[in-house]
Amino acid sequence: MTLTLSEAGQNVVAGTFGRAMRRAGEALGSMCGQVIEVQTPQLQRCSASDVLVMAGGPESIVLAVYVGITGSLQGHALLLFAPPDAHRLAQILLAGLLGPGELPMESTTDPLSYDELELSALQEAGNVTISAFLNELGMHLHEPVQPTPPQVVVEMAGAVLDAVLLDLVSDADQVLAAKTTFNEGGLAIDGTLFVLPRADSLRVLLDALGAIGI
């Protein structure tokens, strides 16, 4: 199913992401005692097959936080980072939570190695970011959009995304992809937030935002 949005409709969707990410930054800052801004400088709708390309290709290693979407909407959400960006974000969050003297040492020999504290911090960052977006949607739908417990995995992008894309294989042009930047103290950390609703939920989502028919 393909839904065509006007420029005004696209601006409505972008505004929803922007408001949600501001709330995500406030929540992350409150959690770790840092000033963190979360922005989505680039938002696009794309086909499910484009997601692997945006993730760097099927063999690219990523850290992904996955949250299922249940309730009035059905689908999936993923926040993906390249390993160096994931480490940097974990260090920022843990510096506020633990203090610089208590930080785990970032691996210099294996960028794919994360300790338990780093994974926990990144899982919570993904959970907060995705939940902020789902809460924003829930305000427009006037009923809750329920996230499943977050899961964090370090794996090739193809392995991470295969199961999700298989669930959506019959649907075209229905993925919302937002380049997401976490800013703290002049340091910018890049990620990508993918929201992958099922086809019927996409129309519900866009209609609730008022993005259809404008």
Backbone as a ProteinNet text record, in pm:
[ID]
protein_1_A
[PRIMARY]
MTLTLSEAGQNVVAGTFGRAMRRAGEALGSMCGQVIEVQTPQLQRCSASDVLVMAGGPESIVLAVYVGITGSLQGHALLLFAPPDAHRLAQILLAGLLGPGELPMESTTDPLSYDELELSALQEAGNVTISAFLNELGMHLHEPVQPTPPQVVVEMAGAVLDAVLLDLVSDADQVLAAKTTFNEGGLAIDGTLFVLPRADSLRVLLDALGAIGI
[TERTIARY]
85	0	87.9	55.8	130.8	37.9	71.9	-3.7	80.6	24.9	97.4	64.6	168.1	149.3	190.5	114	153.5	269.9	328	435.9	386.9	261.7	205.1	190.1	147.3	135.3	268.2	371.4	505.3	554.6	521	562	493.9	369	297.9	368.7	406.2	475.6	610.6	683.8	814.2	799.5	692.8	670.1	643.8	573.1	547	677.3	763.4	894.2	972.4	971.5	1048.4	1004.5	873.1	822.3	858.7	844.7	876.6	1023.9	1111.9	1254.5	1295.1	1228.2	1255.6	1221.8	1110	1072.5	1170.3	1216.7	1315.6	1443.1	1488.7	1608.1	1589.3	1471.7	1443.5	1445.5	1387.5	1384.4	1523.6	1604.1	1740.4	1824.1	1808.2	1882.2	1846.7	1716.2	1673	1728.1	1737.5	1784.8	1931.7	2013.2	2157.3	2218.1	2135.1	2187.7	2268.1	2251.9	2321.4	2219.2	2267.7	2181.6	2195.5	2092.2	2094.3	1981.4	2015.7	1915.9	1909	1787.1	1767.9	1693.4	1750.1	1692	1677.6	1584.5	1566	1581.4	1705.9	1726.6	1680.9	1658.7	1616.8	1514.4	1397.7	1289.4	1242	1223.9	1172.8	1086.7	997.5	921.1	987.7	1003	1072.6	1014.3	1053.2	1007.6	1087.6	1032.3	1101.8	1236.7	1246.2	1373.1	1482.4	1444.5	1544.3	1608.6	1544.6	1592.4	1733.2	1760.6	1893.9	1999.6	1965.4	2059.7	2091.1	1987.5	2008	2086.6	2078	2152	2298	2337.9	2476.7	2501.3	2394.3	2408.4	2390.4	2353.1	2318.9	2434.4	2559	2673.4	2733.5	2680	2728.2	2689.3	2781.9	2752.3	2684.7	2576.7	2503.7	2470.8	2448.6	2381.9	2239.3	2144.6	2004	1925.7	1837.8	1738.9	1604.3	1539.5	1412.5	1298.6	1189	1065.9	949.8	867.8	746.9	637.8	548.3	438.2	308	235.2	107.8	1.9	-120	-227.9	-301.8	-330.2	-408.7	-331.5	-199.5	-115.8	-37.6	-1.5	74.2	197	311.9	431.4	557.8	662.8	794.7	863.3	957.7	1042.1	1183.8	1281.3	1422.6	1502	1593.6	1692.5	1828.4	1895	2020.2	2136	2250.2	2373.7	2487.8	2581.8	2710.8	2784.8	2868.3	2934.4	3007.1	3084.8	3152.1	3053.5	2941.2	2841.3	2772.3	2747	2685	2774.1	2904.4	2996.9	2996.9	2998.1	3003.3	2878	2761.3	2638.2	2636.2	2680.6	2685.2	2775.2	2889.3	2981.4	2918.2	2845.1	2778.6	2674.5	2592.2	2486.8	2545.3	2646.9	2705	2784.8	2842.8	2915.5	2822.2	2697.8	2602.1	2548.2	2528.6	2471.9	2572.2	2697	2797.2	2904.9	2928.2	3043.4	3160.9	3244.2	3354.5	3448	3472.5	3565.9	3516.1	3385.6	3327.8	3295.7	3335.6	3302.1	3375.7	3308.2	3380.7	3473.8	3585.6	3681.4	3625.8	3623.1	3578.8	3683.4	3636.7	3728.5	3801.2	3935.3	4013.3	4050.9	4036.9	4074	3953.3	3839.6	3719.9	3602.7	3573.6	3464.4	3327.7	3321	3192.8	3167.8	3261.1	3248.9	3185.8	3081.5	3011.8	2999	3018	2995.2	2847.7	2810.2	2669.3	2611.8	2693.9	2646.3	2618.5	2707.8	2686.8	2559.5	2541.8	2422.8	2295.3	2299.8	2183.1	2150.4	2254.5	2233.5	2177.8	2231.3	2185	2044.4	2013.6	1878.2	1778.2	1814.3	1723.2	1712.9	1824.5	1819.8	1725.2	1733.9	1643.5	1500	1478.7	1344.4	1282.6	1360	1310.5	1278.8	1368.3	1350.6	1228.6	1215.9	1102.9	972.5	975.6	853.5	804.3	897.1	856.6	775.5	818.9	744.1	608.3	605.6	478.1	382	433	347.3	287.6	368.1	318.5	205.7	222.9	116.7	-9.2	9.7	-103.7	-187.3	-122.3	-195.5	-288.1	-245.1	-328.6	-437.8	-406.6	-503.8	-606.1	-573	-658.1	-675.5	-580.1	-575.5	-429.6	-392.7	-250.6	-194.2	-67.1	11.9	116.2	109.2	187.2	318.3	432.1	559	584	650.3	696.6	826.8	872.3	1001.4	1113	1207	1312.9	1411.9	1467.7	1572.7	1690.7	1811.3	1930.4	2014.6	2067.6	2145.7	2256	2371.1	2482.6	2499.4	2476	2470.6	2479	2494.4	2486.9	2346.3	2338.6	2210.2	2110.5	2158.2	2068.5	2003.4	2081	2026.5	1927.2	1955.7	1866.4	1732.9	1738.8	1620.6	1539.4	1599	1530.3	1391.9	1384.7	1257.3	1153.8	1199.3	1107	1055.5	1147	1106.7	1019.8	1043.8	960.2	815.3	795.2	660.3	591.9	672.3	618.5	635.3	671.1	714.2	605.7	481.1	373.9	339	403.1	370.3	482.2	445.6	545.5	535.1	646.8	650.2	580.3	619.2	547.6	637.3	765.3	859.6	890.1	884.6	927.1	1068.8	1161.1	1302.2	1348.6	1401.2	1446.3	1592.3	1677.2	1812.1	1801.1	1862.3	1844.2	1979.3	1991	2117.6	2102	2190.9	2196.2	2310.6	2277.6	2377.3	2399.1	2526.2	2560.7	2696.3	2698.3	2824.3	2900.7	2831.8	2897.8	2930.4	2905.7	2930.2	2800.9	2804.4	2687.2	2705.3	2607.2	2609.4	2492.6	2522.1	2420.1	2360.8	2231.1	2160.1	2051.8	1977.7	1863	1745.9	1634.2	1512.1	1420.2	1387.8	1295.6	1163.9	1053.6	920.5	854	820.7	771.3	632	529.1	393.5	345	254.8	188.1	99.2	62.6	-2.2	-128.2	-216.2	-339	-310.3	-204.8	-169.5	-107.8	-42.2	15.4	-93.5	-202.1	-312.1	-372	-389.8	-441.7	-348.9	-217.8	-118.4	-123.4	-115.5	-111.8	-243.8	-354.3	-484.3	-497.9	-448.9	-455.6	-373.5	-262.9	-179	-235.7	-338.3	-393.9	-309.8	-227.7	-134.9	-197.7	-312.8	-379.3	-483.9	-483.1	-586	-557.1	-429.3	-395.5	-289.5
-119	0	123	218.7	343	458.5	538.2	658.2	778.5	863.8	981.4	1099.1	1163.2	1278.5	1405	1510.6	1640.9	1693.7	1804.3	1865.8	1905	1955.3	1991.8	1869.4	1757.3	1634.4	1585.8	1594	1554.3	1642.9	1771.9	1863.1	1828.8	1781.4	1740.2	1621.8	1523.1	1405.9	1446.2	1532	1577.8	1652.6	1732.8	1805.2	1712.2	1602.1	1503.4	1441	1402.4	1348.8	1452.3	1577.5	1681.2	1701.1	1706.9	1723.3	1603.2	1484.1	1363.1	1358.6	1397.4	1391.8	1497.2	1611.1	1709.3	1650	1580.7	1516.1	1404.3	1332.4	1227.7	1287	1398.9	1464.6	1509.6	1564.4	1606.6	1487.6	1376	1257.3	1199.7	1193.4	1141.9	1234.2	1365.1	1459.8	1448.3	1430.8	1413.3	1284.2	1181	1050.5	1054.7	1126.8	1120	1251.9	1355.5	1481.4	1560.7	1531.5	1604.8	1683.4	1780.4	1852.2	1783.3	1714.4	1637.7	1685.5	1717.2	1750.4	1636.7	1597.1	1493.9	1558.1	1548.9	1613	1512.5	1540.9	1458.1	1548.9	1574.8	1667.9	1615	1485.9	1428.2	1318.9	1333.5	1235	1198.2	1070.4	1029	904.4	888	764.3	683.2	555.7	472.3	331.9	250.2	111.9	29.4	-83.4	-169	-213.4	-231.3	-276.7	-171.7	-44.2	62.8	65.2	0.7	10	-46.5	-159.3	-219.4	-127.2	-60.8	32.7	146.3	200	309.6	265.6	135.9	83.7	54.1	81.1	59.5	-68.3	-141.2	-268.7	-384.9	-501.3	-615.1	-665.8	-642.3	-694.9	-592.5	-473	-372.3	-410.1	-398.1	-425.4	-303.1	-325.7	-217.6	-258.8	-159	-182	-134.6	-222.9	-191.7	-209.6	-115.1	-129.6	-148.6	-261.5	-296.8	-284	-224.9	-217.4	-252.8	-348.4	-378.9	-277.5	-256.1	-161	-240.1	-225.3	-295.2	-194.3	-242.5	-153.1	-103.3	26.7	81.9	85.3	73.5	58.1	-71.5	-128	-252.7	-234.4	-281.4	-272.4	-284.8	-218.6	-231.2	-95.2	-78.1	40.8	-1.6	59.7	28.7	157.4	164.1	272.1	207.9	246.3	183.8	281.4	229	306	226.6	296.1	235.3	217.2	113.6	87.4	207.4	286.3	401	500.4	526.1	618.3	559.8	429.3	365.5	378.7	356.1	370.6	513.3	610.7	750.1	787.3	744.4	775.4	706.5	582.8	512.3	585.5	635.4	705.6	834.1	906.7	1029.3	997.5	898.1	863.6	813.9	730.1	674.4	777.6	875.7	981.7	1056.8	1079.1	1147	1057.8	930.7	839	797.5	773.8	716.2	814.3	917.1	1004	955.7	1048.4	1010.3	905.6	910.2	815.9	673.8	654.4	520.1	462.6	533.3	487.7	360.2	267.2	152	199.5	131.7	167.5	127	222.5	190.5	102.4	-3.6	-96.5	-30.1	-42.3	12.6	-96.7	-221.8	-331.8	-394.7	-387.1	-446.9	-349.8	-270	-172	-237.9	-369	-438.6	-493.3	-468.4	-519.7	-413.7	-452.6	-363.8	-435.1	-360.2	-424.5	-408.5	-468.6	-474	-335.2	-246.3	-111.2	-34.1	-47.7	21.3	-27.1	-157.5	-212.2	-167.3	-162.5	-119	27.1	112.7	255	275	201	215.1	160	52.4	-1.8	99.8	166.8	266.8	388.4	427.3	540.1	510.1	388.6	349.3	343.7	291.3	280.9	419.5	512.7	648.3	717.7	703	770.6	717.6	586.3	526.7	553	540.7	562	705.8	801.5	941.4	957.7	890.3	898.1	829.9	712.9	641.8	719.6	785.6	867.4	984	1044	1153.2	1103.3	985	928.2	902	849.7	819.6	942.3	1059.8	1184	1217.1	1187.5	1215.8	1110.6	986.4	878.8	876.4	945.2	947	808.1	723.2	592	546.4	460.6	427.6	347.3	375.3	293	224	93.3	20.2	-32.5	2.3	-58.6	-189.2	-281.8	-402.3	-369.2	-451.9	-426.7	-417.4	-322.4	-305	-420.7	-448.6	-548.2	-483.3	-509.8	-454.3	-568.4	-549.2	-653.8	-588.4	-653.3	-612	-721	-686.2	-789.6	-722.7	-801.7	-748.4	-694.8	-583.6	-519.3	-614.9	-698.8	-793.4	-888.3	-939.1	-1031.8	-962.5	-836	-761.4	-734.3	-699.6	-650.1	-756.8	-873.1	-974.3	-1010.1	-1039.2	-1082	-970.3	-846.9	-733.3	-712.4	-714.7	-689.3	-802.6	-924.9	-1036.8	-1014.3	-955.7	-927.4	-822.6	-742.2	-632.2	-654.4	-776.7	-800.5	-768.1	-775.6	-749.5	-601.1	-519.4	-377.4	-296.4	-200.6	-116.3	26.8	98.4	241.8	276.4	211.4	235.6	244.2	270.3	284.3	432.2	476.4	611.6	602.5	671.3	666.3	806.5	822.4	953.5	945.9	1021.3	1039.7	1112.6	1058.5	1108.5	1144.6	1268	1315.7	1347.7	1290	1317.2	1415.6	1535.3	1639.7	1663.9	1663.3	1692.7	1761.2	1883.9	1956.4	1973.8	1996.2	2013.1	1884.6	1771	1641.8	1590.3	1556.3	1505.1	1356.7	1277.7	1132.5	1095.1	1023.6	993.2	853.6	845.4	717.8	727.1	620.7	622	554.6	625.7	573.3	526.2	397.4	340.7	309.3	357.2	321.8	245.8	119.6	29.8	-20.5	60.3	13.5	-80.7	-171.4	-252.5	-161.5	-211.9	-125.7	-58.6	-135.3	-75.1	26.4	2.5	95.4	223.7	215.5	335.9	436.6	390	482.7	540.7	458	507.9	614.9	587.3	680	813.1	809.8	934.1	1009.2	937.1	1002.1	1070.5	1005.1	1063.6	1191.9	1195.6	1316.3	1426.9	1394.7	1494.2	1512.1	1411.6	1424.7	1383.6	1315.4	1271.9	1376.6	1412.2	1502.5	1648.1	1683.9	1826.4	1859
0	0	0	-90.6	-97.6	-67	28.9	60.4	19.8	-64.1	-110.9	-20.4	30.1	116.4	43.2	65.4	14.9	98	53.5	132	270.2	277.2	407.2	496.7	437.5	514.5	566.4	482.6	525.4	638.8	633.7	740.6	873	864.7	985.6	1051.1	970.9	1024	1081.6	1010.3	1059.2	1191.3	1203	1327.5	1444.8	1418	1522.9	1571.6	1478.3	1516.5	1596.8	1551.1	1619.7	1763.4	1785.9	1922.7	2008.8	1952.2	2028.3	2066.2	1974.9	2004.2	2107.3	2107.8	2213.8	2350.2	2357.6	2484.6	2519.7	2419.7	2445.7	2503.3	2448	2501.1	2644	2675.5	2812.5	2907.9	2864.6	2950.4	2970.4	2864.7	2877.5	2964.4	2946.7	3029.5	3175.8	3203.3	3342.2	3400.9	3317.2	3363.1	3403.5	3326.1	3349.8	3397.8	3415.5	3466.8	3366.1	3237.8	3133.1	3051	2975.1	2881.7	2746.1	2704.1	2579.5	2489.9	2367.2	2266.7	2165.4	2131.1	2029.6	1913.9	1796.6	1678.9	1565.7	1475.4	1355.8	1233.7	1193.6	1082	947.3	936.5	808.8	833.7	772.7	784.5	645.7	619.8	490.9	504.3	407.4	394.6	285.6	308.6	211.4	215.1	119.8	117.1	216.8	255.3	351.2	298.1	166.7	109.7	119.3	134.4	147.3	285.9	383.1	520.9	533.6	469.4	477.2	418.5	310.8	249.9	346.9	411	505.5	628	660.6	775.5	742	616.6	577.6	501.9	469.7	399.8	494.6	442.7	529.8	614.4	573.3	648.7	744.3	748	842.2	984.3	1076.7	1217.3	1278.7	1348.1	1414	1556.8	1640.2	1768.3	1749.5	1776.5	1754.7	1883.8	1909.7	2016.3	1948.2	1976.1	1913.4	2014.7	1968	2047.8	1956.3	1997.7	1923.2	1954.2	1859.7	1876.2	1880.5	1990.9	2007.5	2050.2	2066.3	2104.9	1982.8	1976.5	1866.4	1735.5	1741.8	1623.6	1635.8	1522	1520.8	1432.4	1479.6	1396.7	1479.3	1433.5	1493.8	1495	1586.3	1587.2	1624.1	1558.5	1580.3	1587	1681.6	1685.3	1662.5	1552.6	1512.3	1524.6	1572.4	1579.6	1517.7	1453.8	1424.4	1556.4	1570.2	1699.3	1760.7	1685.9	1750.9	1811.2	1740.7	1794.3	1916	1915.1	2030.7	2154.2	2137.8	2250.4	2304	2213.6	2258.5	2336	2287.5	2359.9	2495.4	2501.9	2629.9	2728.7	2682.4	2770.9	2826	2741.4	2786.7	2893.9	2868.6	2963.6	3095.1	3086.6	3208.7	3286.4	3216.6	3287.5	3380.6	3335.3	3420.9	3530.5	3499.6	3598.1	3705.1	3663.4	3754.2	3797.1	3715.6	3739.2	3654.9	3605.5	3515.9	3573.5	3703.2	3763	3766.6	3745.4	3752	3615.1	3507.5	3374.2	3338.4	3266	3211.3	3102.2	3084.9	2981.8	2845.5	2750.2	2615.2	2548	2483.9	2420.6	2305.3	2302.4	2191.8	2092.6	2131	2042.1	1974.2	2035	1977.4	1992.1	1888.8	1898.8	1910.3	1889.3	1899.1	2039.2	2129.1	2265.6	2355.7	2425.5	2518.3	2651.9	2760.3	2888.6	2927.6	3036.2	3076.1	3102	3161.3	3189.8	3061.2	2963.7	2836.2	2768.3	2762.5	2697.5	2768.5	2899.8	2976	2946.4	2940.4	2912.5	2772.1	2674.8	2537.2	2519.5	2589	2584.4	2635.6	2744.9	2801.8	2710.6	2645.7	2551.9	2436.8	2382.9	2276.6	2322.6	2441.3	2496.7	2514.8	2570.5	2593.7	2461.3	2364.3	2235.9	2161.6	2153.4	2081.7	2157.2	2289	2367.9	2356.4	2344.9	2328	2200.1	2094.1	1968.6	1981.7	2043.7	2059.3	2149	2251.4	2337.7	2260.1	2171.6	2087.9	1998.1	1941.5	1858.6	1941.1	2062.2	2147.6	2178.6	2189.6	2215.2	2098.5	1976.2	1859.4	1841.2	1878.1	1862.9	1976	2086.8	2206	2265.9	2243.4	2306.9	2307.5	2401.7	2417.7	2301.8	2273	2182.3	2269.7	2280.9	2380.1	2321.9	2384.3	2343.1	2417.5	2352	2420.5	2493	2586.4	2651.8	2547.9	2564.9	2464.9	2467.5	2350.5	2336.7	2264.7	2311.1	2247.5	2192.2	2071.2	2006.2	1924.2	1919.1	1834.3	1729.4	1603.3	1500	1363.4	1257	1121.7	1096.1	1021.8	998.2	933.3	843.1	777.1	874.8	969.6	1068.8	1160.7	1194.8	1283.4	1214.8	1087.5	1019	947.1	922	841.9	896.2	1025.4	1082.5	1076.5	1102.1	1097.9	956.4	858.9	721.2	667.4	713.5	670.4	710.3	827.5	874.6	786.9	717.1	637.7	488.2	449.3	311.9	209.5	248.3	152.3	142	224	227.9	163.3	79.8	14.4	66.1	55.1	82.8	214.5	321.4	446.5	568.2	548.1	658.3	679.9	804.9	840.1	894.7	832.3	871.1	905.9	1026.2	1072.5	1115.8	1047.7	1098	1231.8	1333.3	1469.4	1528.1	1577	1631.2	1778.7	1860.4	2004	2027.3	2078.2	2098.1	2246.9	2286.6	2426.2	2428.1	2481.2	2495.8	2366.4	2256.6	2127.8	2055	2117.9	2054.7	1993.5	1864.7	1794.5	1766.9	1804.9	1786.3	1697.7	1588.4	1489.2	1508.6	1490.1	1485.9	1380.2	1363.7	1272.5	1342.7	1346.3	1405.9	1293.8	1295.4	1197.8	1267.1	1211.6	1258.8	1145.1	1170.6	1066	1103.4	1081.5	1111.4	1002.2	1037.9	936	851.5	733.5	634.2	688.1	754.5	804.3	913.6	992.7	1098.7	1043.6	927.8	868.7	836.3	776.9	745.2	872.7	974.9	1102.4	1159.4	1155.1	1208.8	1136.4	1004.5	926.5	937.2	941.5	953.7	1089.2	1194.4	1328	1337.7	1265.7	1267	1179.7	1101.4	1008.9	885.8	853.6	741.3	609.1	613.9	491.6	452.1	326	275.2	294.2	325.1	334.7	232.6
[MASK]
++++++++++++++++++++++++++++++++++++++++++++++++++++++++++++++++++++++++++++++++++++++++++++++++++++++++++++++++++++++++++++++++++++++++++++++++++++++++++++++++++++++++++++++++++++++++++++++++++++++++++++++++++++++

